[in-house]
Amino acid sequence: MNNLTVRWMFDSLFREYGVDLVLQGHEHNYARMTNKTDDGKMTTPLYLVSHASPKEYRLWISDRYDRYGTNHRFYQTVNVEGDTLRMRAFLENDSLYDDVSLIKTKAGIEVIDGAKNIPEILDIPWLTGKKAKAYEQKVTEWRKRHSSVQ
């Protein structure tokens, strides 16, 4: 979910104090969002919502997000070496699902999306009928917009 209240309350503080990564849970889907500069370049903080529950909700797609995942359990590793923070997300079968590096340079923070070639999983098999068709249409539209940005 978008959790506008939390972002409204904390995003300016995260930016002011240089927070790079915000980890969140309990949304029953996977979502990654980076802030964007005025020219569309990814920057921090990077927001990550993940879950490991068998319970799932329908995904509400927003262009603010960089990557989504549904119908699986996810776990993350976060490694910091020198000026680089690397977050990787894995599926329950240990296969890599997401990979983002945040590199601090003299010019600022460089965000490298290492998951561009990893297919997103956006299927919701329990959703049926008109709701399933509407969801599939939104996924198709989002993928078209998202692929033109990358």
C-alpha positions as CSV (number, residue, x, y, z in Angstrom):
1,M,0.0,0.0,0.0
2,N,1.1,3.6,-0.5
3,N,0.9,4.6,3.2
4,L,0.7,8.3,2.5
5,T,0.5,9.2,6.2
6,V,3.9,7.5,7.0
7,R,5.6,9.1,4.0
8,W,4.1,12.5,4.8
9,M,5.3,12.3,8.4
10,F,8.8,10.8,7.8
11,D,10.0,11.3,4.2
12,S,11.3,14.8,4.7
13,L,13.2,13.7,7.8
14,F,14.6,10.7,6.0
15,R,15.9,13.1,3.2
16,E,17.2,15.7,5.7
17,Y,19.2,13.1,7.7
18,G,20.4,11.1,4.6
19,V,18.6,7.9,5.2
20,D,19.4,5.5,2.4
21,L,17.2,2.5,3.0
22,V,13.8,2.2,4.7
23,L,12.6,-1.4,5.4
24,Q,9.0,-2.1,5.9
25,G,6.8,-5.1,6.2
26,H,3.2,-6.5,6.5
27,E,1.9,-5.5,3.1
28,H,1.4,-9.0,1.7
29,N,3.2,-8.1,-1.5
30,Y,6.7,-6.9,-2.5
31,A,7.3,-3.4,-3.6
32,R,10.4,-1.2,-4.1
33,M,10.3,2.6,-4.5
34,T,13.1,5.0,-5.0
35,N,12.6,8.8,-4.8
36,K,13.3,10.5,-8.1
37,T,15.1,13.7,-8.9
38,D,13.5,16.4,-11.1
39,D,15.0,14.8,-14.1
40,G,13.7,11.3,-13.2
41,K,17.0,9.9,-11.9
42,M,16.6,7.4,-9.0
43,T,17.8,8.6,-5.6
44,T,17.4,7.8,-1.9
45,P,15.8,7.0,0.3
46,L,14.9,3.6,-1.2
47,Y,11.7,2.3,0.3
48,L,11.2,-1.5,0.5
49,V,8.1,-3.3,1.5
50,S,8.3,-7.1,1.8
51,H,6.5,-10.0,3.4
52,A,6.9,-13.7,4.1
53,S,3.3,-14.5,4.9
54,P,1.1,-17.0,3.0
55,K,-1.6,-14.3,3.1
56,E,-1.9,-12.0,0.1
57,Y,-3.8,-8.9,-0.9
58,R,-4.5,-7.5,-4.4
59,L,-1.7,-5.3,-5.5
60,W,-2.5,-1.6,-6.0
61,I,-0.2,-0.5,-8.8
62,S,1.3,3.0,-8.7
63,D,3.9,4.6,-11.0
64,R,5.8,5.8,-8.0
65,Y,7.2,2.2,-7.5
66,D,10.1,0.7,-9.4
67,R,9.4,-3.0,-8.9
68,Y,6.6,-5.2,-7.5
69,G,6.3,-8.9,-6.6
70,T,3.2,-11.0,-5.8
71,N,2.3,-14.6,-5.0
72,H,5.6,-15.5,-3.3
73,R,7.5,-15.1,0.0
74,F,10.5,-12.8,-0.1
75,Y,13.5,-12.2,2.1
76,Q,16.4,-9.7,1.8
77,T,20.0,-9.3,2.4
78,V,21.7,-6.0,3.0
79,N,25.4,-5.6,2.7
80,V,27.5,-2.5,3.2
81,E,31.1,-2.4,1.9
82,G,32.9,0.9,1.8
83,D,30.7,3.4,0.0
84,T,28.3,0.8,-1.3
85,L,25.0,-0.5,0.2
86,R,23.6,-3.4,-1.7
87,M,20.1,-4.8,-1.1
88,R,19.1,-8.1,-2.7
89,A,15.7,-9.8,-2.4
90,F,15.2,-13.5,-2.9
91,L,12.2,-15.7,-3.4
92,E,11.5,-18.5,-0.9
93,N,13.4,-20.9,-3.3
94,D,16.5,-18.7,-2.9
95,S,16.4,-17.3,-6.4
96,L,17.4,-13.7,-6.8
97,Y,14.4,-11.4,-7.4
98,D,15.7,-7.9,-6.8
99,D,19.1,-6.3,-6.7
100,V,19.8,-2.6,-6.0
101,S,23.1,-0.9,-5.1
102,L,23.4,2.6,-3.6
103,I,26.9,4.0,-4.1
104,K,28.0,7.2,-2.4
105,T,30.2,9.3,-4.6
106,K,31.6,12.8,-4.4
107,A,28.8,13.9,-6.8
108,G,26.1,12.3,-4.7
109,I,24.3,8.9,-4.5
110,E,24.2,6.7,-7.6
111,V,21.4,4.1,-7.6
112,I,22.0,1.0,-9.7
113,D,19.1,-1.2,-10.5
114,G,20.5,-4.6,-11.0
115,A,17.1,-6.3,-11.4
116,K,16.2,-4.8,-14.8
117,N,16.6,-8.2,-16.5
118,I,14.9,-10.3,-13.7
119,P,11.2,-10.8,-14.7
120,E,8.7,-9.4,-12.3
121,I,6.1,-11.7,-10.8
122,L,2.8,-9.9,-10.8
123,D,0.3,-12.8,-11.0
124,I,-2.5,-13.2,-8.5
125,P,-4.0,-16.6,-9.2
126,W,-6.8,-16.4,-6.6
127,L,-8.2,-13.2,-8.3
128,T,-11.0,-14.1,-10.8
129,G,-13.7,-12.6,-13.0
130,K,-14.0,-8.9,-13.7
131,K,-11.5,-8.0,-10.9
132,A,-8.9,-10.3,-12.5
133,K,-9.4,-8.7,-15.9
134,A,-9.2,-5.2,-14.5
135,Y,-6.0,-6.1,-12.6
136,E,-4.4,-7.6,-15.7
137,Q,-5.2,-4.5,-17.6
138,K,-3.5,-2.3,-14.9
139,V,-0.5,-4.6,-14.9
140,T,-0.2,-4.4,-18.7
141,E,-0.5,-0.6,-18.7
142,W,2.1,-0.3,-15.8
143,R,4.6,-2.6,-17.6
144,K,4.3,-0.5,-20.8
145,R,5.0,2.7,-18.9
146,H,7.6,1.2,-16.7
147,S,9.6,-0.4,-19.6
148,S,9.7,2.9,-21.4
149,V,11.2,4.6,-18.3
150,Q,14.0,2.0,-18.0
